[in-house]
Amino acid sequence: MLFRSALVTAGAEYGFVFVARTPESVTIRTPWEEERIYEILNVIEFTSTRKRMSVVVRTPSGEIKLLCKGADNVILERLGTSPSQRKDFDITILHLEKFAKEGLRTLCLGMANIPKVKYDAWNAAMQEASTAMSNREAKVDAVAEQMEMELTLIGSSAIEDKLQDQVPETIAKLLEANIHVWMLTGDKQETAINIAKSC
């Protein structure tokens, strides 16, 4: 939720304003004062196994695009090999390392253009996987994996995930009571170390 709010706020600062969201579409206003409606074709939900979420949209010009956000390592390993797909790879890695050392939670964003023929075949497979009577989640993941490849790196984001009130005091009391405290996290090691220090 924080990421979505930060992204919408940042977009608005540059003149791209979120106008409306329905189950079928998203409407934005551009800096040129025109509204654009993006038709939502598919949503591939986030899971802790996948560590990413994707949406397939049809743009106002009729192009089909996959937009994907997720854990940096998951997105970066799905990039294509062409120079245009990896244009800002090196500088993004440096930024991600810097963000993690500051204890920020990071995400990467990728995009792929999908030819209609490829999309139609994939969508049929996704519909079949989504209605499977057994192993539905595994089947959906396998079909999703086919589309979430050869991404172009769009960028990265970093947000501060503030500690809840009384976390340091609670940990201190647990330690006073001779209770061993362990931290389990899916975050990067640098982020985890910095959050542990702030605790």
Order of alpha helices (4+ residues) and beta strands (2+ residues): alpha-beta-beta-beta-beta-beta-alpha-alpha-beta-alpha-alpha-beta-alpha-alpha
